[in-house]
């Protein structure tokens, strides 16, 4: 091939630097086109082969969730130097609840007093509903409604504290009240989670009730029927709980982003908990022994165990959230 033809082929891109070429002036040997001076003014770019991840990189990209044992270790690390703060926040929540419960229970004690006074010396107690003055009954019902209404907001605030704790974002006891800023979102989230949970329980108990009814109808009540129906009720309840676990991260989602609505928070929780329900169950199982030990201290030790558990739960949320978004 003449040199002029080689120039044309190089300029048109038909000839690459790695192609072997020959013309009479080169003797008997073929040579790469890149060795011929002046053939390529600027060598054409050779496309780089795609980067194939190494086994270690691929393992990192598709890594599994953090083991529960490690989550507990991370929880202890997050609580280091902050145990008193976490326990103070839990105590505040507990005291608020105790005060509201005591106020709500006051009419009952008043009724017992009025009932005793009305029946003293007669050997019987007057009906308590007649002994409670109407204003006290209204106050009692109002406090019960208030307890239900604020439950969602305080749950969001409680989880906000632990998210700030595990993320080293300067957690404060006042975080407990942060959920009040999204009062109605928190309330409706609690309401919807409750409705959906009851729905799954009823739905999965229908087959167990149906089986029990059929057996009783066909064979009349017999002791052996209980041996069949009780396991069926248990299996159906476990199935219902597995669905209820889908909502476990709902209040963490709300605590993490106050702009999220109730239904969206529930959907995000379901997405995060997909194929991770059993992992959460085993994490909770690890704390069962700790809570049983806390019973020996009249649940005083439960303040420490509760802080430990919720810190681990916050780390679990961060882990499943990161894996879901990745």
VMD Tcl script that draws the C-alpha trace (Angstrom):
set ca {
  {0.00 0.00 0.00}
  {1.42 3.38 -0.96}
  {2.09 5.92 1.78}
  {-0.58 8.29 0.39}
  {-3.16 5.52 0.68}
  {-2.05 4.84 4.25}
  {-2.53 8.54 5.05}
  {-6.07 8.44 3.66}
  {-6.98 5.31 5.62}
  {-5.57 6.81 8.83}
  {-7.46 10.09 8.43}
  {-10.76 8.33 7.66}
  {-10.41 6.16 10.76}
  {-10.31 2.93 8.79}
  {-6.75 2.38 9.96}
  {-5.94 2.21 13.68}
  {-2.59 2.53 15.40}
  {-2.52 -1.19 16.18}
  {-3.10 -2.38 12.60}
  {-0.12 -3.97 10.84}
  {0.82 -2.31 7.53}
  {3.38 -2.88 4.78}
  {4.64 -1.22 1.61}
  {7.67 -1.95 -0.63}
  {9.85 0.59 1.18}
  {9.54 -1.41 4.45}
  {11.28 -4.51 3.17}
  {9.90 -7.87 4.24}
  {8.57 -6.92 7.70}
  {5.08 -5.73 8.61}
  {4.91 -3.02 11.25}
  {2.22 -1.41 13.43}
  {0.77 1.70 11.82}
  {1.72 3.73 14.92}
  {5.45 3.28 14.09}
  {5.19 5.09 10.77}
  {6.21 8.70 11.33}
  {3.64 11.32 10.34}
  {0.91 8.80 9.62}
  {-1.21 9.90 12.58}
  {-1.21 13.60 13.37}
  {-3.01 12.87 16.64}
  {-3.46 9.21 17.45}
  {-7.14 8.26 17.61}
  {-8.55 7.51 21.05}
  {-8.71 3.87 21.83}
  {-11.84 3.17 23.88}
  {-11.03 1.89 27.34}
  {-12.47 -1.46 28.26}
  {-15.21 -1.32 30.90}
  {-13.96 -1.52 34.46}
  {-14.90 -4.82 35.99}
  {-15.24 -4.49 39.78}
  {-12.92 -6.63 41.82}
  {-14.40 -9.23 44.11}
  {-13.83 -6.97 47.13}
  {-15.57 -4.00 45.42}
  {-18.51 -6.13 44.35}
  {-18.80 -7.43 47.88}
  {-18.89 -3.89 49.25}
  {-21.54 -2.75 46.78}
  {-23.78 -5.69 47.55}
  {-22.94 -5.99 51.21}
  {-25.54 -7.38 53.56}
  {-27.08 -5.65 56.53}
  {-25.07 -4.96 59.65}
  {-25.26 -8.00 61.98}
  {-27.45 -7.56 65.05}
  {-24.49 -8.16 67.34}
  {-22.71 -5.23 65.70}
  {-25.85 -3.06 65.98}
  {-25.85 -3.65 69.73}
  {-22.17 -2.75 69.90}
  {-22.87 0.45 67.95}
  {-25.73 1.25 70.36}
  {-23.42 0.97 73.37}
  {-20.89 3.21 71.65}
  {-23.57 5.82 70.87}
  {-24.75 5.79 74.49}
  {-21.26 6.16 75.93}
  {-21.32 9.31 78.03}
  {-25.00 9.85 77.23}
  {-26.73 7.21 79.35}
  {-27.95 9.83 81.83}
  {-29.37 11.95 79.01}
  {-31.24 9.01 77.45}
  {-32.60 7.87 80.82}
  {-33.69 11.45 81.68}
  {-35.64 11.67 78.44}
  {-37.32 8.30 79.10}
  {-38.15 9.35 82.66}
  {-39.74 12.56 81.42}
  {-41.95 10.63 79.00}
  {-42.85 8.17 81.77}
  {-43.70 10.96 84.23}
  {-45.91 12.75 81.70}
  {-47.79 9.50 81.17}
  {-48.08 8.79 84.90}
  {-49.42 12.28 85.63}
  {-52.03 12.01 82.87}
  {-53.03 8.54 84.08}
  {-53.36 9.75 87.66}
  {-55.54 12.68 86.56}
  {-57.65 10.36 84.45}
  {-58.01 7.91 87.37}
  {-58.99 10.57 89.89}
  {-62.75 10.26 89.17}
  {-62.56 6.55 89.97}
  {-61.11 7.24 93.41}
  {-63.73 9.94 93.96}
  {-66.43 7.46 92.96}
  {-65.08 4.90 95.41}
  {-65.17 7.51 98.15}
  {-68.70 8.68 97.28}
  {-69.86 5.09 96.92}
  {-68.48 4.20 100.32}
  {-70.04 7.24 101.96}
  {-73.42 6.59 100.32}
  {-73.53 2.99 101.45}
  {-71.75 3.21 104.79}
  {-73.45 1.02 107.31}
  {-75.78 -0.57 104.73}
  {-73.52 -3.44 103.69}
  {-73.54 -2.56 100.00}
  {-71.83 -0.15 97.65}
  {-73.83 2.32 95.56}
  {-73.38 2.06 91.79}
  {-70.17 3.89 90.98}
  {-71.48 5.49 87.78}
  {-74.12 7.26 89.87}
  {-71.52 8.31 92.44}
  {-69.21 10.07 89.94}
  {-70.20 13.71 89.44}
  {-70.69 14.59 85.77}
  {-67.79 17.11 85.59}
  {-65.37 14.43 86.81}
  {-66.64 11.93 84.24}
  {-66.16 14.49 81.47}
  {-62.65 15.25 82.74}
  {-61.76 11.54 82.81}
  {-62.93 10.96 79.24}
  {-61.14 14.12 78.08}
  {-57.83 12.94 79.57}
  {-58.24 9.53 77.91}
  {-58.78 11.23 74.54}
  {-55.77 13.49 75.17}
  {-53.57 10.46 75.91}
  {-54.57 8.89 72.61}
  {-54.04 12.13 70.69}
  {-50.55 12.85 72.00}
  {-49.27 9.26 71.78}
  {-48.23 9.63 68.15}
  {-46.50 12.99 68.62}
  {-44.52 11.81 71.65}
  {-43.54 8.59 69.85}
  {-42.15 10.67 66.97}
  {-40.28 12.86 69.46}
  {-38.94 9.81 71.29}
  {-37.53 8.35 68.07}
  {-36.18 11.79 67.04}
  {-34.06 11.79 70.19}
  {-32.55 8.40 69.37}
  {-31.89 9.28 65.73}
  {-30.00 12.37 66.92}
  {-28.19 10.21 69.46}
  {-26.90 7.57 67.03}
  {-26.06 10.21 64.40}
  {-24.13 12.33 66.93}
  {-26.41 15.32 66.28}
  {-26.46 16.70 69.84}
  {-29.55 14.93 71.23}
  {-31.56 16.88 73.82}
  {-34.32 15.94 76.25}
  {-36.46 18.54 74.50}
  {-36.38 16.33 71.37}
  {-39.23 14.47 73.04}
  {-41.53 17.40 72.19}
  {-40.36 17.77 68.57}
  {-43.19 15.54 67.36}
  {-45.73 18.13 68.47}
  {-44.77 20.14 65.38}
  {-46.41 17.45 63.26}
  {-49.15 16.63 65.77}
  {-51.84 15.58 63.29}
  {-49.49 13.69 61.00}
  {-48.27 11.70 63.99}
  {-51.81 11.08 65.22}
  {-53.11 9.87 61.86}
  {-50.01 7.70 61.40}
  {-50.71 6.05 64.76}
  {-54.38 5.69 63.83}
  {-53.64 4.11 60.43}
  {-51.01 1.75 61.82}
  {-53.55 0.67 64.46}
  {-56.31 0.17 61.87}
  {-54.06 -1.81 59.53}
  {-52.75 -3.93 62.40}
  {-56.27 -4.80 63.59}
  {-57.25 -5.55 59.99}
  {-54.44 -8.10 59.57}
  {-55.23 -9.75 62.91}
  {-58.93 -10.11 62.03}
  {-58.16 -11.26 58.48}
  {-55.79 -13.99 59.58}
  {-57.96 -15.12 62.49}
  {-60.97 -15.74 60.21}
  {-59.57 -19.08 58.92}
  {-58.84 -20.20 62.49}
  {-62.37 -19.30 63.65}
  {-63.82 -21.01 60.57}
  {-61.85 -24.19 61.26}
  {-62.94 -24.15 64.90}
  {-66.60 -23.67 63.91}
  {-66.51 -26.48 61.34}
  {-64.93 -28.93 63.79}
  {-67.41 -28.08 66.57}
  {-70.33 -28.34 64.14}
  {-69.21 -31.68 62.72}
  {-67.93 -33.41 65.85}
  {-69.48 -31.42 68.71}
  {-67.24 -29.96 71.42}
  {-64.42 -32.34 72.26}
  {-61.04 -31.90 74.01}
  {-59.07 -32.94 70.93}
  {-60.53 -30.02 68.93}
  {-58.55 -27.59 71.10}
  {-55.33 -29.37 70.12}
  {-56.10 -28.53 66.49}
  {-57.62 -25.06 66.81}
  {-55.09 -23.58 69.25}
  {-52.08 -24.16 66.94}
  {-54.13 -22.79 64.03}
  {-54.89 -19.60 66.01}
  {-51.19 -19.30 66.86}
  {-50.06 -19.78 63.25}
  {-52.59 -17.22 62.02}
  {-51.46 -14.73 64.67}
  {-47.82 -15.16 63.65}
  {-48.82 -14.52 60.04}
  {-50.65 -11.34 61.09}
  {-47.67 -10.14 63.15}
  {-45.37 -10.63 60.16}
  {-47.51 -8.10 58.27}
  {-47.68 -5.75 61.26}
  {-43.86 -5.74 61.36}
  {-43.98 -3.90 58.01}
  {-45.04 -0.77 59.91}
  {-42.19 -0.92 62.45}
  {-40.19 1.95 60.91}
  {-43.15 4.31 60.35}
  {-42.39 6.65 63.26}
  {-38.67 6.66 62.50}
  {-39.57 7.85 58.99}
  {-41.70 10.66 60.44}
  {-38.98 11.58 62.93}
  {-36.42 11.63 60.12}
  {-38.49 13.81 57.79}
  {-41.38 15.87 59.18}
  {-42.55 16.63 55.63}
  {-43.54 13.00 55.08}
  {-47.26 12.25 55.25}
  {-48.81 9.32 57.18}
  {-49.47 7.05 54.18}
  {-46.08 7.80 52.63}
  {-44.36 7.03 55.94}
  {-46.16 3.69 56.11}
  {-45.23 2.88 52.49}
  {-41.59 3.75 53.14}
  {-41.60 1.58 56.25}
  {-43.01 -1.34 54.25}
  {-40.29 -0.86 51.64}
  {-37.55 -0.80 54.27}
  {-38.87 -3.85 56.12}
  {-39.17 -6.03 53.02}
  {-37.19 -9.22 53.75}
  {-35.92 -7.66 57.01}
  {-38.74 -8.53 59.42}
  {-37.00 -11.64 60.69}
  {-33.81 -9.67 61.32}
  {-35.74 -7.16 63.44}
  {-37.42 -10.01 65.31}
  {-34.05 -11.57 66.18}
  {-32.72 -8.17 67.27}
  {-35.68 -7.81 69.62}
  {-35.17 -11.37 70.81}
  {-31.63 -10.47 71.88}
  {-33.08 -7.92 74.31}
  {-35.67 -10.29 75.81}
  {-33.21 -11.58 78.41}
  {-32.23 -8.03 79.36}
  {-35.86 -7.02 79.90}
  {-36.47 -10.15 82.00}
  {-33.49 -9.21 84.16}
  {-34.95 -5.71 84.48}
  {-38.05 -7.25 86.07}
  {-35.86 -8.32 89.00}
  {-35.12 -4.64 89.65}
  {-38.83 -3.71 89.62}
  {-38.24 -2.36 86.07}
  {-35.82 0.30 87.32}
  {-33.20 -1.42 85.20}
  {-35.68 -1.16 82.35}
  {-34.63 2.49 81.93}
  {-31.14 1.36 80.92}
  {-32.37 -1.58 78.86}
  {-34.92 0.63 77.11}
  {-32.25 3.16 76.16}
  {-29.99 0.36 74.93}
  {-32.79 -1.21 72.87}
  {-33.98 2.01 71.24}
  {-30.43 3.04 70.34}
  {-29.95 -0.33 68.62}
  {-33.33 0.12 66.90}
  {-32.26 3.55 65.61}
  {-29.08 2.02 64.19}
  {-31.23 -0.69 62.58}
  {-33.37 2.01 60.94}
  {-30.33 3.87 59.60}
  {-28.97 0.60 58.21}
  {-32.13 -0.56 56.43}
  {-32.78 2.99 55.18}
  {-29.29 3.20 53.66}
  {-29.66 -0.21 52.01}
  {-33.10 0.70 50.65}
  {-31.87 3.99 49.15}
  {-28.70 2.45 47.68}
}
mol new
graphics top color blue
foreach p $ca { graphics top sphere $p radius 0.5 }
foreach p [lrange $ca 0 end-1] q [lrange $ca 1 end] { graphics top cylinder $p $q radius 0.2 }
display resetview
